[in-house]
Amino acid sequence: MDPFPCSQANEPDDGVDVTLIRWFLTLTSAERLEALENFVNDVLELRYANRSIWPNPRDTRQA
Amino acid sequence: MQTVRFGQILETLAKHEVDFIVVGNVSAVLQGVPVTTFDLDIVHSRSDENLPRLLAALQDLDAFYREQSTRKIAPKIAHLASPGHQLLSTRLGPLDVLGAIDANRDYESLISFSTEAVLKSGAKVRVLNLETLIEFKEAAGRPKDLAVLPVLKRTLEERREI
């Protein structure tokens, strides 16, 4: 049977996902920055949507 | 809710012809390291010519000190002339403007350890190279620095194999 195509069997076991690195290296620097911005903005949007559950103790505007 | 636009912050700095180097995790991202961060760190030139350009860019970005919750205090030339760290909020996201890092390493001493990255508009910015970023994070030794070292090192290895 053919090995699973995403196998990392021969990679060092340091927990780093080398497939993610290889994908990220295929992007241009502008695309990498856009990926980071999208991630950050998605997290901020989630935090904002759940602000009553996860209040920011430093934000005095929140109840 | 604020939307973060690191690219546009860099474009604004480039538009004002500010001499700076992107350091920290955004420099790693620009060089292909899949890590995240919520702020953008730059080390700027503290030359007499550069400080007014930086101040104009920060005014364009509506920058103010983010620790001040009751009133907005904007940075001044005297602040930017110091080796200290100005932790700012801007209309496009958090921006840390650093006079020096890692025991007084300033713009002039870091420029030879930087490389170039191209933004969406085609503008070019200087970024601290991965080798030096790894050295700094190893020297800093803080948990947050040590946590990203494996992915920084593996990315550097992968880049060398391309």
Backbone of each chain as ProteinMPNN parsed JSONL, in Angstrom:
{"seq_chain_A": "MDPFPCSQANEPDDGVDVTLIRWFLTLTSAERLEALENFVNDVLELRYANRSIWPNPRDTRQA", "coords_chain_A": {"N_chain_A": [[0.839, -1.195, 0.0], [0.483, 2.233, -0.787], [2.25, 4.842, 0.916], [0.649, 7.169, 3.165], [-0.099, 10.269, 1.7], [0.495, 12.634, 3.127], [2.34, 12.016, 5.005], [4.752, 12.46, 7.591], [6.827, 10.875, 8.301], [9.615, 10.711, 8.108], [10.517, 13.036, 9.178], [12.025, 15.2, 11.696], [10.913, 14.81, 15.075], [9.787, 17.323, 16.292], [7.492, 18.616, 16.64], [6.898, 20.574, 14.845], [5.026, 21.598, 12.069], [5.94, 20.834, 9.101], [4.797, 20.841, 6.612], [3.12, 22.969, 6.627], [4.953, 25.036, 6.75], [6.186, 24.703, 4.259], [4.051, 25.239, 2.554], [3.596, 27.929, 3.285], [5.917, 29.129, 2.416], [5.539, 29.105, -0.287], [4.021, 31.291, -0.809], [3.838, 34.82, -1.644], [5.552, 37.585, -0.025], [3.683, 39.583, 0.494], [1.297, 38.145, 0.386], [1.667, 36.438, 2.559], [1.607, 38.245, 4.67], [-1.012, 39.093, 4.439], [-2.338, 36.725, 5.074], [-1.66, 36.513, 7.782], [-2.904, 38.856, 8.756], [-5.591, 38.227, 8.215], [-5.951, 36.052, 9.948], [-5.502, 37.266, 12.483], [-7.554, 39.178, 12.484], [-9.818, 37.554, 12.347], [-9.637, 36.244, 14.826], [-9.879, 38.451, 16.544], [-12.453, 39.23, 15.873], [-13.924, 37.055, 16.766], [-13.359, 37.211, 19.51], [-14.58, 39.643, 20.032], [-17.232, 39.046, 19.453], [-17.727, 37.349, 21.519], [-17.519, 38.863, 23.793], [-18.926, 39.192, 26.146], [-18.579, 36.832, 27.409], [-15.832, 36.44, 27.531], [-14.581, 38.773, 29.005], [-12.509, 41.695, 28.723], [-10.424, 42.525, 31.262], [-9.12, 44.945, 31.407], [-10.503, 46.712, 29.974], [-12.5, 49.247, 30.581], [-14.854, 50.02, 29.493], [-16.501, 47.922, 29.163], [-19.137, 45.947, 30.528]], "CA_chain_A": [[0.0, 0.0, 0.0], [1.253, 3.475, -0.829], [2.179, 5.615, 2.172], [-0.262, 8.312, 3.173], [0.656, 11.346, 1.038], [0.898, 13.723, 4.025], [3.164, 11.444, 6.061], [5.989, 13.145, 7.963], [7.534, 9.832, 9.032], [11.063, 10.916, 8.122], [10.829, 14.371, 9.691], [12.31, 15.22, 13.131], [9.684, 14.903, 15.854], [9.85, 18.503, 17.152], [6.152, 19.207, 16.696], [6.72, 21.599, 13.808], [4.343, 21.107, 10.875], [6.772, 21.294, 7.984], [3.944, 21.044, 5.423], [2.635, 24.347, 6.75], [6.089, 25.897, 6.367], [6.383, 24.603, 2.801], [2.949, 25.99, 1.926], [3.76, 29.369, 3.535], [7.037, 29.581, 1.592], [5.106, 29.279, -1.682], [3.32, 32.578, -0.918], [4.66, 36.038, -1.679], [5.572, 38.241, 1.285], [2.407, 40.296, 0.66], [0.265, 37.135, 0.687], [1.909, 35.965, 3.938], [1.12, 39.293, 5.564], [-2.467, 39.056, 4.342], [-2.772, 35.543, 5.834], [-1.545, 36.882, 9.199], [-3.975, 39.826, 9.051], [-6.88, 37.518, 8.237], [-5.999, 35.273, 11.184], [-5.647, 38.188, 13.618], [-8.885, 39.797, 12.438], [-10.801, 36.519, 12.697], [-9.57, 36.046, 16.276], [-10.45, 39.648, 17.176], [-13.893, 39.2, 15.648], [-14.448, 36.039, 17.697], [-13.282, 37.778, 20.868], [-15.591, 40.699, 20.136], [-18.545, 38.391, 19.485], [-17.865, 36.657, 22.811], [-16.974, 39.763, 24.811], [-19.619, 39.036, 27.431], [-18.072, 35.598, 28.017], [-14.406, 36.639, 27.8], [-14.364, 40.231, 29.105], [-11.151, 42.198, 28.909], [-10.452, 43.219, 32.552], [-8.513, 46.277, 31.306], [-11.403, 47.577, 29.221], [-13.501, 49.717, 31.538], [-16.103, 50.314, 28.805], [-17.336, 46.727, 29.15], [-19.815, 45.665, 31.797]], "C_chain_A": [[0.878, 1.25, 0.0], [1.169, 4.195, 0.515], [1.195, 6.775, 2.043], [0.481, 9.527, 2.644], [1.104, 12.476, 1.954], [1.828, 13.231, 5.132], [4.41, 12.291, 6.318], [6.911, 12.161, 8.679], [9.037, 10.089, 9.133], [11.473, 12.284, 8.665], [11.179, 14.288, 11.179], [11.022, 15.454, 13.918], [9.768, 16.083, 16.835], [8.506, 19.229, 17.211], [5.892, 20.268, 15.655], [6.082, 20.97, 12.564], [5.067, 21.658, 9.647], [5.936, 21.504, 6.706], [3.389, 22.47, 5.413], [3.723, 25.336, 6.332], [6.255, 25.903, 4.846], [5.29, 25.354, 2.048], [3.204, 27.489, 2.08], [4.886, 29.933, 2.661], [6.656, 29.733, 0.123], [4.423, 30.633, -1.904], [4.305, 33.725, -1.089], [4.633, 36.673, -0.291], [4.256, 38.983, 1.541], [1.277, 39.32, 1.013], [0.423, 36.596, 2.111], [1.359, 36.974, 4.942], [-0.413, 39.306, 5.589], [-3.029, 37.868, 5.132], [-2.729, 35.842, 7.333], [-2.674, 37.83, 9.593], [-5.335, 39.129, 9.138], [-7.038, 36.724, 9.527], [-6.283, 36.19, 12.377], [-7.068, 38.77, 13.645], [-9.983, 38.796, 12.749], [-10.823, 36.293, 14.208], [-10.211, 37.237, 17.001], [-11.974, 39.665, 17.037], [-14.563, 38.199, 16.592], [-14.463, 36.566, 19.129], [-14.375, 38.819, 21.068], [-16.987, 40.083, 20.253], [-18.809, 37.739, 20.838], [-17.432, 37.547, 23.974], [-17.683, 39.65, 26.151], [-19.117, 37.791, 28.166], [-16.613, 35.756, 28.42], [-14.143, 38.144, 27.922], [-12.889, 40.562, 29.272], [-11.141, 43.0, 30.197], [-9.893, 44.631, 32.495], [-9.419, 47.246, 30.568], [-12.567, 47.994, 30.129], [-14.833, 50.033, 30.872], [-17.05, 49.127, 28.838], [-17.938, 46.483, 30.519], [-19.173, 44.473, 32.47]], "O_chain_A": [[1.888, 1.313, 0.701], [0.131, 4.16, 1.176], [0.949, 7.286, 0.95], [1.594, 9.8, 3.093], [2.016, 13.219, 1.592], [2.076, 13.956, 6.095], [5.044, 12.777, 5.382], [7.684, 12.552, 9.554], [9.663, 9.727, 10.129], [12.648, 12.646, 8.615], [10.684, 13.397, 11.869], [10.147, 16.202, 13.482], [9.814, 15.885, 18.049], [8.404, 20.323, 17.767], [4.79, 20.81, 15.581], [6.542, 19.94, 12.073], [4.835, 22.789, 9.22], [6.334, 22.265, 5.824], [3.214, 23.088, 4.363], [3.457, 26.331, 5.658], [6.437, 26.952, 4.228], [5.551, 26.017, 1.043], [3.047, 28.243, 1.12], [4.816, 31.079, 2.219], [7.356, 30.406, -0.634], [4.264, 31.073, -3.042], [5.473, 33.609, -0.718], [3.78, 36.332, 0.53], [3.768, 39.011, 2.671], [0.413, 39.628, 1.834], [-0.568, 36.329, 2.791], [0.728, 36.604, 5.933], [-1.024, 39.507, 6.639], [-4.068, 37.987, 5.781], [-3.644, 35.473, 8.07], [-3.322, 37.645, 10.623], [-6.13, 39.416, 10.033], [-8.11, 36.715, 10.132], [-7.182, 35.929, 13.176], [-7.698, 38.842, 14.7], [-10.988, 39.16, 13.359], [-11.892, 36.165, 14.804], [-10.98, 37.06, 17.946], [-12.69, 40.06, 17.957], [-15.63, 38.466, 17.144], [-15.437, 36.395, 19.861], [-15.012, 38.879, 22.119], [-17.815, 40.536, 21.044], [-19.958, 37.592, 21.255], [-17.026, 37.046, 25.023], [-17.103, 39.977, 27.186], [-19.216, 37.702, 29.39], [-16.19, 35.291, 29.478], [-13.539, 38.731, 27.024], [-12.128, 39.811, 29.881], [-11.774, 44.055, 30.257], [-10.136, 45.436, 33.395], [-9.155, 48.448, 30.528], [-13.479, 47.215, 30.403], [-15.827, 50.283, 31.553], [-18.246, 49.272, 28.583], [-17.322, 46.777, 31.543], [-19.598, 44.072, 33.554]]}, "seq_chain_B": "MQTVRFGQILETLAKHEVDFIVVGNVSAVLQGVPVTTFDLDIVHSRSDENLPRLLAALQDLDAFYREQSTRKIAPKIAHLASPGHQLLSTRLGPLDVLGAIDANRDYESLISFSTEAVLKSGAKVRVLNLETLIEFKEAAGRPKDLAVLPVLKRTLEERREI", "coords_chain_B": {"N_chain_B": [[-15.338, 47.445, 16.493], [-11.876, 47.111, 15.982], [-10.07, 46.707, 12.922], [-7.193, 44.973, 11.975], [-4.462, 46.035, 10.08], [-1.635, 45.354, 9.111], [-0.112, 45.483, 6.797], [-0.921, 47.877, 5.59], [-0.046, 49.701, 7.478], [2.703, 49.438, 7.179], [2.888, 50.25, 4.523], [2.206, 52.939, 4.817], [4.333, 53.909, 6.364], [6.356, 53.494, 4.502], [5.492, 55.192, 2.48], [5.954, 57.659, 3.618], [8.63, 57.65, 3.527], [10.164, 56.61, 5.628], [12.976, 55.465, 7.427], [13.361, 52.279, 8.484], [13.355, 49.076, 10.194], [11.639, 46.067, 10.049], [11.015, 44.065, 12.809], [10.783, 41.198, 15.038], [7.851, 39.011, 15.143], [6.381, 39.661, 12.842], [8.324, 40.196, 10.97], [9.31, 37.654, 10.701], [7.074, 36.33, 9.603], [6.868, 37.642, 7.107], [9.063, 36.548, 5.914], [8.341, 33.971, 5.534], [7.716, 32.342, 7.715], [5.36, 30.447, 9.423], [3.891, 31.86, 11.766], [2.115, 33.626, 14.379], [1.094, 36.921, 15.419], [0.079, 39.77, 17.334], [0.892, 42.331, 17.155], [2.876, 44.852, 15.497], [6.294, 45.248, 15.17], [8.812, 47.655, 14.919], [12.159, 48.83, 14.31], [13.484, 51.971, 14.262], [15.357, 54.422, 12.375], [17.148, 56.819, 14.201], [18.02, 59.191, 13.247], [18.484, 62.734, 12.579], [17.239, 63.456, 10.225], [15.383, 61.457, 9.773], [13.57, 61.323, 11.914], [11.508, 63.41, 11.8], [10.112, 62.48, 9.547], [9.183, 60.02, 10.428], [7.549, 60.867, 12.516], [5.58, 62.265, 11.064], [4.436, 60.149, 9.638], [3.379, 58.68, 11.754], [1.507, 60.483, 12.69], [-0.19, 60.503, 10.509], [-1.175, 57.968, 10.816], [-2.711, 58.247, 13.043], [-1.536, 57.738, 15.6], [-1.206, 56.808, 19.024], [-0.287, 56.511, 22.526], [-0.825, 53.295, 23.73], [-1.224, 52.414, 26.33], [-2.444, 54.389, 27.695], [-5.505, 54.813, 28.828], [-7.409, 56.703, 29.418], [-6.974, 59.143, 28.094], [-5.874, 60.312, 24.865], [-2.569, 60.226, 24.066], [-0.214, 61.49, 21.984], [2.831, 60.413, 20.368], [5.971, 62.216, 20.533], [8.684, 64.003, 18.905], [10.879, 63.956, 20.686], [10.375, 61.662, 22.183], [10.661, 59.711, 20.226], [13.288, 59.967, 19.618], [14.667, 58.68, 21.54], [16.217, 55.632, 22.861], [14.214, 54.054, 23.736], [11.101, 52.111, 23.991], [8.216, 52.675, 22.196], [5.018, 52.05, 22.668], [2.389, 51.762, 20.725], [-1.002, 52.545, 19.65], [-2.687, 52.456, 16.566], [-4.793, 53.691, 13.863], [-4.841, 51.552, 12.244], [-4.051, 49.382, 13.65], [-2.042, 47.795, 16.325], [1.204, 49.159, 16.966], [4.554, 48.886, 17.622], [7.112, 51.006, 18.254], [10.433, 50.996, 18.185], [13.339, 52.233, 19.626], [15.735, 50.975, 20.032], [16.88, 47.559, 20.298], [17.531, 44.543, 22.169], [19.865, 44.996, 24.077], [20.733, 47.653, 23.27], [20.911, 47.563, 20.377], [20.678, 49.318, 17.572], [19.027, 50.923, 14.71], [21.085, 51.483, 12.82], [23.023, 49.613, 13.492], [21.739, 47.301, 12.888], [21.038, 47.221, 10.247], [22.684, 45.909, 8.399], [22.047, 43.336, 8.904], [19.676, 42.828, 7.799], [17.045, 42.115, 5.422], [15.163, 42.309, 2.323], [11.653, 42.896, 1.865], [8.739, 42.642, -0.139], [5.874, 44.636, -0.46], [2.247, 44.707, -0.95], [1.712, 46.85, -2.675], [4.003, 47.004, -4.029], [5.948, 48.407, -2.843], [9.014, 48.413, -0.995], [10.291, 46.996, 2.006], [12.579, 46.905, 4.794], [13.529, 44.006, 6.565], [14.356, 42.244, 9.551], [16.764, 39.726, 9.258], [16.255, 36.121, 9.194], [18.222, 34.56, 10.472], [19.415, 36.34, 12.295], [17.203, 37.085, 13.788], [16.625, 34.644, 15.036], [18.947, 34.395, 16.601], [18.572, 36.586, 18.381], [16.223, 35.836, 19.679], [17.027, 33.509, 20.924], [18.932, 34.554, 22.649], [17.354, 36.227, 24.204], [15.687, 34.437, 25.535], [13.183, 34.215, 26.744], [10.04, 32.647, 27.618], [8.106, 33.093, 25.553], [9.697, 33.711, 23.388], [11.319, 31.451, 23.121], [9.386, 29.613, 22.451], [8.765, 29.955, 19.743], [11.076, 29.299, 18.457], [11.63, 26.612, 17.351], [10.014, 26.536, 14.97], [10.985, 28.736, 13.588], [13.629, 27.941, 13.091], [13.253, 25.591, 11.578], [12.008, 26.667, 9.334], [14.051, 28.229, 8.302], [15.856, 26.192, 7.592], [14.332, 24.903, 5.613], [14.14, 26.943, 3.713], [16.784, 27.088, 2.893], [17.007, 24.79, 1.512], [15.526, 25.144, -0.731]], "CA_chain_B": [[-14.171, 46.575, 16.582], [-10.83, 47.539, 15.055], [-9.493, 45.729, 12.007], [-5.745, 45.138, 11.929], [-3.916, 46.088, 8.721], [-0.182, 45.548, 9.221], [0.41, 45.868, 5.486], [-1.168, 49.304, 5.348], [0.86, 50.467, 8.359], [4.019, 49.436, 6.517], [2.77, 51.097, 3.32], [2.211, 54.335, 5.268], [5.714, 54.235, 6.733], [7.125, 53.56, 3.25], [5.049, 56.39, 1.75], [6.614, 58.81, 4.247], [10.072, 57.425, 3.357], [10.775, 56.377, 6.941], [13.988, 54.406, 7.493], [13.036, 51.383, 9.597], [13.491, 47.633, 9.962], [10.614, 45.277, 10.733], [11.612, 43.019, 13.648], [9.717, 40.43, 15.693], [7.197, 37.934, 14.395], [5.939, 40.078, 11.505], [9.466, 39.999, 10.064], [9.355, 36.208, 10.442], [5.973, 36.018, 8.674], [7.232, 38.146, 5.777], [10.093, 35.661, 5.353], [7.799, 32.628, 5.297], [7.52, 31.553, 8.937], [3.928, 30.476, 9.762], [3.618, 32.171, 13.168], [1.155, 34.722, 14.506], [1.368, 37.978, 16.382], [-0.976, 40.787, 17.322], [1.421, 43.686, 16.963], [3.953, 45.042, 14.521], [7.452, 45.875, 15.808], [9.841, 48.203, 14.018], [13.27, 49.629, 14.847], [13.609, 53.087, 13.325], [16.552, 55.254, 12.432], [16.926, 58.003, 15.045], [18.744, 60.324, 12.663], [17.734, 63.997, 12.551], [16.424, 63.503, 9.002], [14.33, 60.436, 9.774], [12.559, 61.489, 12.977], [10.309, 64.129, 11.333], [9.362, 61.624, 8.609], [8.483, 59.027, 11.257], [6.466, 61.561, 13.225], [4.512, 62.539, 10.08], [3.764, 58.872, 9.361], [2.59, 58.32, 12.943], [0.335, 61.378, 12.687], [-1.053, 59.969, 9.441], [-1.777, 56.732, 11.345], [-3.404, 58.594, 14.304], [-0.897, 56.93, 16.637], [-1.17, 57.288, 20.415], [0.197, 55.487, 23.461], [-1.976, 52.439, 23.992], [-1.427, 52.182, 27.763], [-3.234, 55.487, 28.242], [-6.893, 54.487, 28.503], [-8.306, 57.825, 29.659], [-6.805, 60.186, 27.077], [-4.961, 59.941, 23.786], [-1.315, 60.974, 24.055], [0.538, 61.177, 20.762], [4.285, 60.477, 20.543], [6.644, 63.424, 20.049], [10.046, 63.767, 18.389], [11.783, 63.62, 21.797], [10.144, 60.25, 22.523], [11.159, 58.868, 19.138], [14.747, 60.11, 19.582], [15.235, 57.869, 22.619], [16.304, 54.199, 22.509], [13.096, 53.353, 24.386], [10.045, 51.451, 23.206], [6.95, 53.415, 22.168], [3.978, 51.055, 22.393], [1.34, 52.638, 20.196], [-2.157, 52.083, 18.886], [-2.946, 53.3, 15.395], [-6.099, 53.38, 13.272], [-4.697, 50.308, 11.479], [-3.603, 48.306, 14.533], [-0.946, 48.101, 17.251], [2.53, 49.374, 16.375], [5.615, 49.151, 18.603], [8.195, 51.753, 17.616], [11.534, 50.695, 19.097], [14.566, 52.968, 19.327], [16.798, 49.963, 20.024], [16.469, 46.268, 20.883], [18.595, 43.615, 22.567], [21.058, 45.678, 24.593], [21.136, 48.82, 22.472], [21.112, 47.369, 18.942], [19.817, 50.296, 16.914], [18.817, 50.768, 13.261], [22.349, 51.48, 12.073], [23.761, 48.366, 13.75], [20.949, 46.15, 12.426], [20.713, 47.305, 8.816], [23.43, 44.898, 7.641], [21.47, 42.022, 9.211], [18.296, 42.861, 7.313], [16.819, 41.768, 4.026], [14.074, 43.107, 1.773], [10.364, 42.237, 1.589], [7.913, 43.465, -1.037], [4.483, 44.767, -0.028], [1.233, 44.566, -1.999], [1.823, 47.962, -3.625], [5.313, 46.953, -4.68], [6.916, 49.09, -1.974], [9.922, 47.479, -0.335], [10.646, 47.341, 3.386], [13.661, 46.101, 5.352], [13.112, 43.113, 7.665], [15.484, 41.584, 10.207], [16.841, 38.39, 8.654], [15.869, 35.027, 10.089], [19.367, 34.136, 11.286], [19.576, 37.296, 13.401], [16.001, 36.967, 14.628], [16.832, 33.442, 15.857], [19.969, 34.736, 17.612], [17.972, 37.467, 19.38], [15.239, 35.097, 20.471], [17.787, 32.596, 21.785], [19.564, 35.36, 23.694], [16.306, 36.742, 25.102], [15.4, 33.285, 26.391], [11.874, 34.254, 27.398], [9.19, 31.555, 27.116], [7.445, 33.413, 24.286], [10.717, 33.659, 22.339], [11.737, 30.056, 22.956], [8.279, 28.855, 21.862], [8.749, 30.038, 18.269], [12.381, 28.933, 17.883], [11.617, 25.445, 16.447], [9.444, 26.843, 13.653], [11.932, 29.65, 12.923], [14.79, 27.168, 12.624], [12.84, 24.679, 10.498], [11.759, 27.476, 8.136], [15.374, 28.59, 7.772], [16.372, 24.982, 6.928], [13.538, 24.687, 4.39], [14.52, 27.986, 2.739], [18.115, 26.768, 2.379], [16.89, 23.63, 0.607], [14.797, 25.526, -1.946]], "C_chain_B": [[-13.129, 46.981, 15.539], [-10.356, 46.385, 14.166], [-8.002, 46.027, 11.884], [-5.268, 45.062, 10.485], [-2.416, 46.389, 8.79], [0.405, 46.036, 7.893], [0.24, 47.352, 5.224], [-0.326, 50.192, 6.266], [2.234, 50.566, 7.69], [4.008, 50.306, 5.26], [2.838, 52.576, 3.711], [3.627, 54.775, 5.642], [6.578, 54.383, 5.478], [6.78, 54.834, 2.482], [5.741, 57.642, 2.295], [8.142, 58.682, 4.225], [10.81, 57.295, 4.686], [11.809, 55.261, 6.813], [13.697, 53.546, 8.715], [13.291, 49.941, 9.176], [12.36, 46.946, 10.722], [11.332, 44.183, 11.523], [10.461, 42.206, 14.257], [9.024, 39.477, 14.734], [6.671, 38.366, 13.031], [7.102, 39.938, 10.515], [9.592, 38.517, 9.716], [8.281, 35.815, 9.427], [6.352, 36.446, 7.257], [8.269, 37.256, 5.088], [9.64, 34.2, 5.265], [7.612, 31.759, 6.516], [6.043, 31.611, 9.334], [3.683, 30.64, 11.263], [2.618, 33.336, 13.2], [1.643, 35.759, 15.517], [0.25, 39.011, 16.273], [-0.421, 42.203, 17.257], [2.599, 43.674, 15.991], [5.074, 45.804, 15.218], [8.402, 46.411, 14.745], [10.942, 48.87, 14.848], [13.525, 50.719, 13.822], [14.967, 53.766, 13.447], [16.23, 56.493, 13.269], [17.742, 59.196, 14.549], [17.844, 61.565, 12.635], [16.816, 64.081, 11.329], [15.217, 62.576, 9.102], [13.208, 60.711, 10.787], [11.341, 62.297, 12.525], [9.462, 63.303, 10.364], [8.561, 60.578, 9.39], [7.31, 59.679, 11.98], [5.286, 61.841, 12.285], [3.73, 61.264, 9.768], [2.868, 58.482, 10.54], [1.359, 59.22, 13.072], [-0.683, 60.925, 11.653], [-1.829, 58.737, 9.949], [-2.605, 56.98, 12.619], [-2.852, 57.797, 15.483], [-0.969, 57.612, 17.999], [-0.728, 56.153, 21.318], [-0.962, 54.614, 23.923], [-2.199, 52.143, 25.464], [-2.301, 53.252, 28.399], [-4.702, 55.267, 27.873], [-7.823, 55.694, 28.628], [-8.169, 58.941, 28.627], [-5.757, 59.742, 26.056], [-3.723, 60.837, 23.826], [-0.506, 60.533, 22.843], [2.036, 61.245, 21.037], [4.849, 61.772, 19.953], [8.056, 63.057, 19.593], [10.985, 63.318, 19.523], [11.615, 62.161, 22.221], [10.827, 59.348, 21.497], [12.69, 58.927, 19.044], [15.431, 59.237, 20.634], [15.353, 56.403, 22.174], [15.139, 53.376, 23.067], [12.079, 52.783, 23.414], [8.74, 52.228, 23.324], [5.862, 52.427, 21.736], [2.699, 51.801, 22.02], [0.145, 51.856, 19.652], [-2.286, 53.007, 17.687], [-4.32, 52.918, 14.838], [-6.052, 52.081, 12.475], [-4.151, 49.158, 12.323], [-2.43, 48.702, 15.406], [0.405, 48.201, 16.534], [3.52, 49.71, 17.491], [6.8, 49.768, 17.877], [9.389, 51.724, 18.573], [12.794, 51.454, 18.683], [15.754, 52.028, 19.23], [16.235, 48.679, 20.631], [17.709, 45.518, 21.346], [19.887, 44.353, 22.943], [21.611, 46.711, 23.607], [21.543, 48.539, 21.032], [20.128, 48.289, 18.227], [19.752, 50.046, 15.403], [20.137, 50.606, 12.515], [23.111, 50.159, 12.285], [23.014, 47.137, 13.229], [20.794, 46.096, 10.905], [21.462, 46.233, 7.996], [22.939, 43.479, 7.93], [20.011, 41.959, 8.746], [18.246, 42.455, 5.844], [15.574, 42.524, 3.566], [12.806, 42.274, 1.628], [9.521, 43.201, 0.765], [6.47, 43.448, -0.556], [3.549, 44.683, -1.234], [1.384, 45.637, -3.089], [3.102, 47.896, -4.456], [6.381, 47.676, -3.873], [7.761, 48.038, -1.256], [10.233, 47.955, 1.074], [11.788, 46.435, 3.839], [13.107, 45.252, 6.494], [14.351, 42.447, 8.25], [15.569, 40.153, 9.682], [16.615, 37.289, 9.694], [17.015, 34.588, 11.002], [19.518, 35.036, 12.512], [18.379, 37.239, 14.35], [16.123, 35.764, 15.566], [17.85, 33.726, 16.963], [19.366, 35.568, 18.741], [17.011, 36.703, 20.282], [15.925, 34.093, 21.397], [18.403, 33.367, 22.953], [18.531, 35.869, 24.699], [15.86, 35.64, 26.062], [14.067, 33.298, 27.108], [11.006, 33.136, 26.828], [8.559, 31.864, 25.758], [8.422, 33.409, 23.11], [11.118, 32.218, 22.05], [10.667, 29.242, 22.238], [8.296, 28.865, 20.335], [10.056, 29.584, 17.624], [12.332, 27.703, 16.969], [11.086, 25.779, 15.063], [10.332, 27.831, 12.88], [13.093, 28.857, 12.309], [14.426, 26.227, 11.479], [12.575, 25.455, 9.206], [13.079, 27.869, 7.482], [15.981, 27.396, 7.023], [15.655, 24.754, 5.593], [13.936, 25.686, 3.31], [15.868, 27.655, 2.113], [18.066, 25.614, 1.381], [16.198, 23.983, -0.699], [15.767, 25.927, -3.049]], "O_chain_B": [[-13.452, 47.172, 14.367], [-10.256, 45.241, 14.609], [-7.598, 47.177, 11.712], [-5.625, 44.139, 9.753], [-1.984, 47.519, 8.561], [1.296, 46.885, 7.867], [1.141, 48.008, 4.701], [0.061, 51.296, 5.886], [2.841, 51.636, 7.643], [4.977, 51.006, 4.964], [3.461, 53.375, 3.01], [4.064, 55.869, 5.285], [7.421, 55.276, 5.396], [7.656, 55.478, 1.904], [6.07, 58.562, 1.546], [8.854, 59.491, 4.82], [11.922, 57.797, 4.852], [11.557, 54.24, 6.173], [13.774, 54.022, 9.848], [13.423, 49.625, 7.993], [12.149, 47.216, 11.904], [12.161, 43.458, 10.972], [9.293, 42.505, 14.01], [9.536, 39.173, 13.657], [6.524, 37.528, 12.142], [6.886, 39.599, 9.351], [9.936, 38.162, 8.589], [8.551, 35.054, 8.498], [6.171, 35.68, 6.311], [8.353, 37.208, 3.861], [10.435, 33.308, 4.965], [7.373, 30.559, 6.385], [5.515, 32.7, 9.561], [3.315, 29.686, 11.948], [2.323, 33.945, 12.172], [2.501, 35.481, 16.355], [-0.43, 39.109, 15.252], [-1.181, 43.171, 17.3], [3.212, 42.643, 15.716], [4.846, 46.872, 15.788], [8.751, 45.71, 13.795], [10.694, 49.398, 15.932], [13.758, 50.432, 12.648], [15.63, 53.691, 14.481], [15.195, 57.134, 13.085], [18.105, 60.085, 15.319], [16.617, 61.463, 12.663], [15.752, 64.696, 11.385], [14.15, 62.882, 8.571], [12.048, 60.376, 10.548], [10.219, 61.902, 12.841], [8.236, 63.413, 10.361], [7.411, 60.287, 9.058], [6.218, 59.116, 12.048], [4.129, 61.671, 12.67], [2.506, 61.296, 9.647], [1.746, 58.014, 10.351], [0.299, 58.772, 13.509], [-1.889, 60.96, 11.895], [-2.975, 58.502, 9.565], [-3.136, 56.037, 13.206], [-3.616, 57.244, 16.274], [-0.814, 58.828, 18.112], [-0.783, 54.984, 20.938], [-1.958, 55.116, 24.443], [-3.271, 51.659, 25.826], [-2.836, 53.064, 29.492], [-5.098, 55.507, 26.733], [-8.895, 55.717, 28.024], [-9.151, 59.615, 28.317], [-4.886, 58.921, 26.342], [-3.817, 62.051, 23.644], [-0.161, 59.361, 22.699], [2.471, 62.052, 21.857], [4.294, 62.344, 19.016], [8.551, 61.961, 19.857], [11.79, 62.406, 19.336], [12.589, 61.499, 22.577], [11.479, 58.363, 21.844], [13.312, 58.04, 18.459], [16.651, 59.079, 20.609], [14.68, 55.98, 21.234], [15.087, 52.158, 22.892], [12.179, 52.947, 22.199], [8.22, 52.415, 24.424], [5.803, 52.025, 20.574], [2.025, 52.384, 22.868], [0.254, 50.695, 19.257], [-2.022, 54.205, 17.787], [-4.932, 51.947, 15.284], [-7.092, 51.562, 12.071], [-3.826, 48.094, 11.797], [-1.88, 49.793, 15.264], [0.701, 47.43, 15.622], [3.346, 50.692, 18.212], [7.41, 49.147, 17.006], [9.36, 52.348, 19.634], [13.259, 51.339, 17.549], [16.672, 52.255, 18.442], [15.254, 48.701, 21.373], [18.823, 45.847, 20.938], [20.87, 44.326, 22.202], [22.764, 46.654, 23.181], [22.433, 49.209, 20.509], [18.916, 48.077, 18.265], [20.339, 49.094, 14.888], [20.288, 49.71, 11.686], [23.759, 49.655, 11.368], [23.591, 46.053, 13.14], [20.459, 45.052, 10.346], [20.928, 45.717, 7.014], [23.365, 42.528, 7.274], [19.222, 41.148, 9.232], [19.253, 42.454, 5.136], [14.995, 43.293, 4.333], [12.87, 41.087, 1.307], [9.581, 44.416, 0.95], [5.909, 42.388, -0.279], [3.992, 44.599, -2.379], [1.204, 45.359, -4.275], [3.268, 48.619, -5.439], [7.571, 47.576, -4.172], [7.299, 46.938, -0.953], [10.415, 49.148, 1.317], [11.947, 45.327, 3.326], [12.307, 45.732, 7.296], [15.289, 42.124, 7.521], [14.565, 39.442, 9.66], [16.762, 37.502, 10.898], [16.795, 34.279, 12.173], [19.722, 34.554, 13.626], [18.535, 37.335, 15.568], [15.77, 35.848, 16.743], [17.646, 33.349, 18.117], [19.612, 35.298, 19.916], [16.99, 36.902, 21.496], [15.465, 33.853, 22.514], [18.399, 32.902, 24.092], [18.801, 35.934, 25.899], [15.679, 35.881, 27.255], [13.837, 32.476, 27.995], [11.204, 32.718, 25.687], [8.486, 30.985, 24.9], [8.031, 33.139, 21.974], [11.242, 31.813, 20.894], [10.979, 28.3, 21.509], [7.886, 27.891, 19.703], [10.148, 29.491, 16.4], [12.937, 27.735, 15.898], [11.663, 25.339, 14.068], [10.414, 27.762, 11.654], [13.479, 29.081, 11.161], [15.19, 26.077, 10.526], [12.876, 24.97, 8.115], [13.208, 27.845, 6.258], [16.553, 27.565, 5.946], [16.286, 24.454, 4.58], [14.057, 25.329, 2.138], [16.078, 27.913, 0.927], [18.941, 25.467, 0.528], [16.266, 23.225, -1.667], [15.341, 26.28, -4.148]]}, "name": "protein", "num_of_chains": 2, "seq": "MDPFPCSQANEPDDGVDVTLIRWFLTLTSAERLEALENFVNDVLELRYANRSIWPNPRDTRQAMQTVRFGQILETLAKHEVDFIVVGNVSAVLQGVPVTTFDLDIVHSRSDENLPRLLAALQDLDAFYREQSTRKIAPKIAHLASPGHQLLSTRLGPLDVLGAIDANRDYESLISFSTEAVLKSGAKVRVLNLETLIEFKEAAGRPKDLAVLPVLKRTLEERREI"}
